[in-house]
Amino acid sequence: MVTTISFVVGKGSLSHNNRSFIAENVVEERVELDEFYIQQPLRDAYDQLFGQAVADFNATQKRKDRMVGDYITKIKNSKNNEKVFYENVVQIGTMRDFGVVDGEGNITENALLAKEVLDEYARTFQERNPNLYLFNAVLHMDEATPHLHLDYIPVAHGYKTGMKTRNSLTRGLQEMGIEKATSKNDNETMHWQERERGYLKELCEERGIEIEVLGVDRDDYTLPEYKAAMKAKDEAEAEVEILNSEKAEIVQYIQLASTEAHGLADDIDDKEEELRKIEERLKEAEKLRMENEKKIEAIADDDKKVSSQLEQISKEAVAVPNFFGGEQMVKLPKKSFDKLMSICRSAMKLKKIVSRYDAELTKAKETIRTLTDTIDSLKVTIKNFEAFIESRGLDGLFEKFLHPEKESVLGKLAYFKSHAREQDSQPKKTVNKKHDMER
């Protein structure tokens, strides 16, 4: 059989690769056919590769502003067009000749053959490319065509100044013996890709798969032009399928994110309404407090009068003998006794009012504290959500999704293509099947 191979630059969406998020274009029942060779968190990989180099460099610096803090951030902010990591998507054929399933939904022999080739290619990648540290590698069988996502960090050594070990694709490839660039269209990356295509072609031919590059007649091109055209043609063969897959994932992700964002906003509205009612209750409690304070002040103002009344009552009390023994008894005039009882009842009433007010005030304050904490937490969640959307370059896309009437169909397609989602640096594993990479 005759087909093509595709060796293209991927978008580097780790959540897509590792199936942390299952988009509608993925057949979930076939996820178990995928191969998850390596799933190392990006930050862990950086600590392993560059942690010691960062520590050694910082130990020689006397000024804090010259020290390297987060090396990932340093690479992101680099002016040398360096990337935190690189991805290549490797695919044999297209859905027309190497589709995963046939018209009846059965796994095709060609798909299994492609999987066998790609499996061997993935398992030998690190041995062939010691300076391209493979931290995430997945073979997908749950989409239209079998394909690999290989995510790697270039590592270069032996720098005389600065960090001794760094992220550098060009120098890393040169350390592996890749020929240096002669022009923009004849550089180290192209030389390396040509070598990798050659190896993949050999694996295919060992299994009876003949490889050709469609639509490129070498006689019409110089060698650099031919290489550039071949690369562009290879990318075009797989880019449509890959882009459609990633676009479908982005659309579905934005839909879910929109629902979540609106839900959070509704929660905040509900909590703020509840808080408003509690604050009204607190105002009523405050009003009651002020009324009680006036009563307390009135009682305080009458304190001397009450004290005088009690002193007068005390003088009017006459001790009488208790013929039956026990505690001594006193005799009061009826008017003085009634006045004493009135003073006692007022004191008891005041005590109950103060106790009820204290309980209501404590309850209201606790409720307000809980609601305020909840609202603050929801607002932080929304803020983090907005930051996540912005960090993935999806803020404009999110706005267009919320207001589709403002964007034409062609405009939406162009936007999807130019704003493909960036990587999730902490991938979550959603499948149990995992194979260790043979190194």
C-alpha positions in Angstrom: 0.0 0.0 0.0 1.1 3.6 -0.7 0.5 6.5 1.6 2.0 9.6 3.2 3.5 10.4 6.6 2.9 13.6 8.4 5.4 15.1 10.9 3.9 18.4 11.9 4.3 21.0 14.6 1.5 20.5 17.2 -0.4 23.1 19.3 0.9 21.6 22.6 -2.4 21.2 24.3 -1.5 18.7 27.1 -5.1 18.5 28.4 -6.2 17.4 24.9 -3.3 15.0 24.5 -3.9 13.4 28.0 -7.6 13.3 27.7 -8.1 15.5 30.8 -10.9 17.0 28.7 -12.9 14.7 26.4 -14.2 16.7 23.5 -17.1 15.6 21.3 -14.7 14.6 18.4 -13.2 12.0 20.7 -14.8 8.6 20.7 -14.6 7.9 24.5 -15.2 4.2 24.1 -11.9 4.0 22.1 -9.8 5.9 24.7 -8.8 2.5 26.1 -7.0 1.8 22.8 -4.8 4.9 23.3 -1.2 4.5 24.6 -0.1 6.9 27.3 3.7 6.4 27.4 4.8 9.3 29.6 2.8 11.9 31.5 5.2 13.9 33.6 4.1 17.3 34.8 5.9 20.1 33.0 7.2 21.8 36.1 8.6 18.5 37.4 10.4 18.0 34.1 11.9 21.5 34.3 13.1 20.9 37.9 14.7 17.6 36.9 16.4 19.1 33.8 17.4 22.6 34.9 17.0 22.7 38.7 20.6 22.1 39.5 21.8 24.5 36.8 19.6 27.3 38.2 20.9 26.6 41.7 24.5 26.6 40.6 24.0 29.9 38.7 22.2 31.6 41.5 25.0 30.6 43.9 27.5 32.7 42.0 25.3 35.8 41.9 25.6 38.6 44.5 22.7 40.7 43.2 19.2 39.3 43.6 18.0 40.9 40.4 20.4 38.8 38.4 19.2 35.5 39.8 17.0 33.1 37.9 13.7 32.6 39.7 11.2 30.5 37.8 13.0 29.2 34.7 9.7 28.4 32.9 8.7 32.1 33.2 12.1 33.1 32.0 11.7 31.0 28.9 8.2 32.3 28.3 9.5 35.9 28.4 12.5 35.2 26.3 13.1 37.4 23.3 14.9 34.6 21.4 11.6 32.9 20.3 12.3 30.1 22.6 9.3 27.9 23.6 8.7 26.2 27.0 8.3 23.0 25.2 7.8 21.7 21.6 5.3 19.3 20.1 5.3 17.2 17.0 2.3 15.3 15.8 3.2 12.2 13.8 0.6 10.5 11.6 0.6 7.8 9.0 -1.8 8.5 6.1 -5.1 10.2 6.6 -8.7 9.1 7.5 -9.2 8.2 3.9 -6.7 5.3 3.8 -5.7 4.8 7.5 -8.9 5.7 9.3 -9.3 4.1 12.7 -12.7 2.5 11.9 -14.5 1.3 8.8 -18.0 2.1 7.7 -19.4 -0.5 10.2 -17.4 0.9 13.1 -14.8 -1.8 13.3 -11.1 -1.1 13.8 -9.3 -1.4 10.5 -6.2 -3.5 9.8 -4.4 -0.4 8.5 -5.1 1.5 11.7 -3.6 -1.4 13.8 -0.6 -1.5 11.4 -0.2 2.3 11.8 -0.4 1.9 15.6 2.3 -0.7 15.5 4.6 1.6 13.6 3.9 4.6 15.7 4.3 2.6 18.9 7.8 1.6 17.9 8.6 5.1 16.8 7.5 6.5 20.2 9.3 4.0 22.2 12.6 4.6 20.5 12.3 8.4 20.3 14.3 9.3 23.4 17.2 6.9 22.6 17.5 8.6 19.2 17.1 12.1 20.6 18.9 12.4 23.9 18.8 16.2 23.9 15.0 16.3 23.3 13.6 15.3 26.7 10.3 13.6 26.2 8.0 14.5 29.1 4.6 13.7 27.5 3.9 11.1 24.8 0.5 9.8 23.8 -0.8 7.7 20.8 -4.4 8.4 20.0 -6.7 5.8 18.5 -9.9 7.5 19.6 -10.1 10.1 16.7 -10.2 9.7 13.0 -6.7 8.6 12.3 -3.9 7.1 14.5 -1.4 9.7 15.5 1.2 10.5 18.1 1.6 13.6 20.2 5.2 13.9 21.3 6.0 16.8 23.7 9.6 17.5 24.5 12.0 20.0 26.1 15.2 20.7 24.2 18.3 20.5 26.5 21.7 22.0 25.6 24.9 21.8 27.7 28.3 23.4 28.1 27.6 27.1 28.1 30.6 29.1 29.4 28.6 32.0 30.9 25.2 32.0 32.6 23.4 28.7 33.2 25.5 25.7 32.1 22.4 23.8 31.0 19.6 25.5 29.1 16.5 25.2 27.0 17.8 25.6 23.4 16.4 23.7 20.4 19.1 24.8 17.9 22.1 23.9 20.2 20.4 20.8 21.5 20.0 19.5 17.9 23.6 20.4 17.1 24.7 18.4 20.2 22.9 15.4 18.7 25.0 15.8 15.5 22.4 17.5 13.4 23.9 19.5 10.6 24.0 23.3 11.2 21.7 25.6 9.3 22.7 27.1 5.9 19.7 29.3 5.4 16.2 30.0 6.8 14.8 27.2 4.7 17.6 24.8 5.4 18.0 24.8 9.2 18.7 22.4 12.1 15.0 21.7 12.7 14.4 20.8 9.1 17.5 18.6 9.0 16.3 16.8 12.2 12.8 16.4 10.8 14.2 14.9 7.6 16.1 12.4 9.6 13.1 11.5 11.7 11.0 11.1 8.6 13.6 8.8 7.2 13.5 6.6 10.3 9.7 6.6 10.3 9.7 5.7 6.6 12.0 2.7 7.3 9.6 1.5 10.0 6.7 1.7 7.5 8.5 0.0 4.7 9.5 -2.9 7.1 5.8 -3.5 7.4 4.9 -3.2 3.7 3.8 0.5 3.8 5.3 2.5 0.9 5.7 6.2 1.7 5.5 9.0 -0.9 5.0 12.8 -0.7 1.9 13.7 -2.7 1.8 16.8 -5.0 5.5 17.6 -4.9 7.7 17.2 -8.0 11.2 17.6 -6.9 12.4 18.4 -10.4 10.6 21.8 -10.1 12.5 22.8 -6.9 15.9 23.4 -5.7 16.9 21.2 -2.7 16.0 23.9 0.0 12.8 24.7 -1.8 11.9 21.1 -2.1 12.5 20.5 1.6 10.3 23.5 2.4 7.6 22.4 0.1 7.7 18.8 1.4 7.4 20.0 4.9 4.5 22.3 4.0 2.7 19.5 2.1 3.2 17.0 5.0 1.8 19.6 7.4 -1.2 20.3 5.2 -2.1 16.6 5.0 -2.6 16.3 8.8 -3.2 19.9 9.8 -6.9 19.8 8.7 -7.7 16.8 10.9 -5.6 18.1 13.8 -7.0 21.6 13.6 -10.6 20.3 13.4 -10.0 18.2 16.4 -8.5 21.1 18.4 -11.2 23.5 17.2 -13.9 21.2 18.3 -12.3 20.9 21.7 -12.0 24.7 22.1 -15.7 25.2 21.1 -16.9 22.6 23.6 -14.5 23.9 26.3 -15.8 27.5 25.9 -19.4 26.3 26.1 -18.7 24.5 29.4 -16.7 27.5 30.7 -19.5 29.8 29.8 -22.0 27.7 31.7 -19.7 27.6 34.7 -19.1 31.3 34.6 -22.8 32.1 34.5 -23.4 29.6 37.3 -20.8 31.4 39.5 -22.3 34.8 38.7 -25.8 33.5 39.6 -24.4 32.1 42.9 -22.9 35.5 43.7 -26.2 37.2 43.0 -28.0 34.8 45.3 -25.5 35.2 48.1 -25.5 39.0 47.8 -29.3 39.1 47.9 -29.2 36.9 51.0 -26.6 39.2 52.5 -28.8 42.2 51.7 -31.6 40.6 53.7 -29.3 39.8 56.6 -28.1 43.4 56.6 -31.7 44.6 56.8 -32.2 42.4 59.8 -29.0 43.8 61.3 -30.4 47.3 60.8 -33.5 46.3 62.7 -31.3 44.8 65.4 -29.3 48.0 65.5 -32.6 50.0 65.8 -33.6 47.8 68.7 -30.2 48.3 70.3 -30.6 52.0 70.1 -34.0 51.8 71.7 -32.7 49.6 74.4 -29.8 51.9 75.0 -32.2 54.8 75.5 -34.0 52.6 78.1 -30.7 51.8 79.7 -29.7 55.5 79.7 -33.1 56.4 81.2 -32.6 53.8 83.9 -29.1 55.1 84.5 -30.4 58.6 84.7 -32.9 57.4 87.3 -30.2 55.5 89.1 -30.0 58.1 91.9 -33.8 58.2 92.1 -34.0 54.4 92.3 -31.2 54.3 94.8 -33.0 56.9 96.9 -36.3 54.9 96.6 -34.5 51.7 97.7 -32.9 53.6 100.6 -36.3 54.9 101.6 -37.9 51.4 101.4 -35.1 50.1 103.5 -35.8 52.6 106.2 -39.5 51.8 106.1 -38.7 48.1 106.6 -39.4 47.1 110.2 -38.0 43.9 111.6 -40.6 41.6 113.2 -39.9 38.6 115.4 -40.3 35.1 113.8 -42.1 33.1 116.4 -41.4 29.9 114.4 -37.6 30.5 114.3 -35.5 30.7 111.2 -34.7 33.7 109.0 -35.7 37.1 110.3 -38.7 38.8 108.7 -39.4 42.4 107.8 -42.6 44.4 107.4 -43.2 47.0 104.7 -46.0 49.3 103.8 -48.1 48.1 100.9 -47.1 51.1 98.7 -43.4 50.6 99.4 -43.7 46.8 98.6 -45.4 47.6 95.3 -42.7 50.0 94.3 -40.0 47.5 95.2 -41.7 44.9 93.0 -41.9 47.4 90.1 -38.2 48.0 90.3 -37.5 44.3 90.2 -39.8 43.6 87.3 -38.1 46.5 85.3 -34.6 45.0 86.0 -35.7 41.5 84.8 -37.3 42.9 81.7 -34.2 44.8 80.8 -32.1 41.7 81.3 -34.2 39.7 78.9 -34.1 42.6 76.3 -30.3 42.8 76.5 -30.0 39.0 76.3 -32.3 38.7 73.2 -30.4 41.6 71.5 -27.0 40.0 72.2 -28.2 36.7 70.7 -29.7 38.3 67.6 -26.6 40.4 67.1 -24.2 37.4 67.4 -26.3 35.4 65.0 -26.5 38.2 62.4 -22.7 38.9 62.6 -21.9 35.2 62.1 -24.3 34.9 59.1 -22.8 38.0 57.5 -19.3 36.7 58.1 -20.2 33.4 56.4 -21.9 35.0 53.4 -19.1 37.5 53.0 -16.5 34.7 52.9 -18.7 32.8 50.4 -19.0 35.8 48.1 -15.3 36.5 48.3 -14.5 32.9 47.5 -16.8 33.0 44.5 -15.3 36.2 43.3 -11.8 34.7 43.5 -13.0 31.7 41.6 -14.3 33.9 38.8 -11.1 36.0 38.8 -9.0 32.8 38.5 -11.3 31.5 35.8 -10.9 34.8 33.8 -7.2 34.7 34.3 -7.1 31.1 33.1 -9.1 32.1 30.0 -6.8 35.0 29.3 -3.6 32.9 29.9 -4.8 30.5 27.2 -5.4 33.4 24.8 -9.1 32.6 24.8 -10.5 35.9 26.3 -11.4 37.3 22.9 -12.8 33.9 21.8 -14.9 33.7 25.0 -16.4 37.1 24.3 -17.2 36.1 20.7 -18.8 33.0 22.0 -21.0 35.0 24.4 -22.0 37.4 21.6 -21.9 35.3 18.3 -24.0 37.8 16.5 -21.0 40.2 16.4 -18.8 37.8 14.5 -19.2 36.3 11.0 -18.7 32.6 10.3 -15.5 33.2 8.4 -14.3 35.5 11.2 -15.0 32.8 13.8 -13.1 30.2 11.7 -10.1 32.5 11.4 -10.2 33.3 15.1 -10.3 29.6 16.0 -7.2 28.9 13.8 -5.2 31.8 15.1 -6.0 31.3 18.8 -5.7 27.5 19.3 -5.6 26.8 23.0 -2.2 26.7 24.8 -1.0 23.9 27.1 -2.1 23.0 30.6 1.1 22.6 32.5 -0.3 20.3 35.1 -2.2 17.6 33.1 -4.6 15.4 35.0 -4.8 11.7 34.2 -8.2 10.5 33.3 -7.4 7.1 32.1 -5.9 4.2 34.0 -3.9 2.7 31.2 -0.3 3.8 31.1 2.8 2.4 29.7 6.3 3.2 30.8 8.5 4.5 28.0 11.4 2.3 27.0 14.5 4.3 27.0 
